[in-house]
Amino acid sequence: MFVTTILDRVQFTGRFLRRPWRVGAIAPSSNHLAEVMTSWGGLHEANVVVEYGPGTGVFTSRILARLKPGAAFIAIELDRVLCQSLRRRFPEAAIYCDSAVNVMTWLRRHGLSAADCIVSGLPWAAFGPELQQSLMDSTLEALAPGGRFVTFAYLQGLALPSGRAFRRKLLERFPIVRTSRVVWRNLPPAFVYQCTR
Ligand SMILES: C[S@@+](CC[C@H](N)C(=O)[O-])C[C@H]1O[C@@H](n2cnc3c(N)ncnc32)[C@H](O)[C@@H]1O
């Protein structure tokens, strides 16, 4: 159930070759990274969970398996082709083809005012300062007090000004930021930020 298939990889790499700056990685996250991401979200206690940039759904399957009964789940993916596959694979989930900047629109559409947990698969270091800023503003608006924002960063991203700028923004805007160990069994190696509002 949680295994990334060859077909997922082929589809993901195809989308990367079309829009590398948006997809931000040549392969979907590994099951090892997915495990850290979804175990750091406090998902079993959350009433409302949002996922940004699910891609082929490597985090989505784990999020759905960890949700408590009755919890709301909304996923927002910008790539139309990936969105269509996600809807086929997870017919029980609310999946919107849009930018995560519009997270509040989709929460309100479900009669919700905030999320307890936001799991982000976005390639933040591939984004310019304006997009990083607007995504961060929307995330803080959408996150309930005490809520968790969980996101990953590629190790090599710390050498990029945009990766360092993202890290600074997290430290400035969240009172608590935890960093995981490096997950070496991921292409490229990555680590997880767990930020509490
Ligand atoms: C690095 S991939 C991660 C995919 C998946 N979460 C994983 O870990 O394998 C980033 C994903 O974010 C999506 N994306 C990029 N910008 C986005 C945005 N502004 N809003 C929503 N999704 C976005 C891309 O289409 C892509 O599927």
The ligand as a Tripos MOL2 file, in Angstrom:
@<TRIPOS>MOLECULE
LIG
   27    29     1     0     0
SMALL
NO_CHARGES

@<TRIPOS>ATOM
      1 C1          9.0470   18.0360   -4.7100 C.3       1 LIG1
      2 S1          7.4570   17.5380   -5.3790 S.3       1 LIG1
      3 C2          6.8760   16.5740   -3.9680 C.3       1 LIG1
      4 C3          5.7770   15.6260   -4.3030 C.3       1 LIG1
      5 C4          5.4120   14.6610   -3.1720 C.3       1 LIG1
      6 N1          4.8900   15.3520   -2.0130 N.3       1 LIG1
      7 C5          6.6260   13.8430   -2.7780 C.2       1 LIG1
      8 O1          7.1860   14.1660   -1.7190 O.co2     1 LIG1
      9 O2          7.0060   12.9500   -3.5310 O.co2     1 LIG1
     10 C6          6.5340   19.0730   -5.2600 C.3       1 LIG1
     11 C7          5.0650   18.9950   -5.6570 C.3       1 LIG1
     12 O3          4.4680   20.2740   -5.3690 O.3       1 LIG1
     13 C8          3.6360   20.6770   -6.4540 C.3       1 LIG1
     14 N2          3.5490   22.1620   -6.4070 N.ar      1 LIG1
     15 C9          4.5040   23.0570   -6.7830 C.ar      1 LIG1
     16 N3          4.0990   24.3030   -6.5120 N.ar      1 LIG1
     17 C10         2.8650   24.2030   -5.9330 C.ar      1 LIG1
     18 C11         1.9470   25.1470   -5.4030 C.ar      1 LIG1
     19 N4          2.1890   26.4590   -5.4290 N.pl3     1 LIG1
     20 N5          0.7900   24.6950   -4.8620 N.ar      1 LIG1
     21 C12         0.5180   23.3460   -4.8270 C.ar      1 LIG1
     22 N6          1.3570   22.4040   -5.3230 N.ar      1 LIG1
     23 C13         2.5180   22.8220   -5.8610 C.ar      1 LIG1
     24 C14         4.3460   20.1250   -7.6830 C.3       1 LIG1
     25 O4          3.4760   20.0000   -8.7940 O.3       1 LIG1
     26 C15         4.8300   18.7610   -7.1470 C.3       1 LIG1
     27 O5          3.8500   17.7610   -7.2970 O.3       1 LIG1
@<TRIPOS>BOND
     1     1     2 1
     2     2     3 1
     3     2    10 1
     4     3     4 1
     5     4     5 1
     6     5     6 1
     7     5     7 1
     8     7     8 2
     9     7     9 1
    10    10    11 1
    11    11    12 1
    12    11    26 1
    13    12    13 1
    14    13    14 1
    15    13    24 1
    16    14    15 ar
    17    14    23 ar
    18    15    16 ar
    19    16    17 ar
    20    17    18 ar
    21    17    23 ar
    22    18    19 1
    23    18    20 ar
    24    20    21 ar
    25    21    22 ar
    26    22    23 ar
    27    24    25 1
    28    24    26 1
    29    26    27 1
@<TRIPOS>SUBSTRUCTURE
     1 LIG1         1 GROUP 0 **** ****
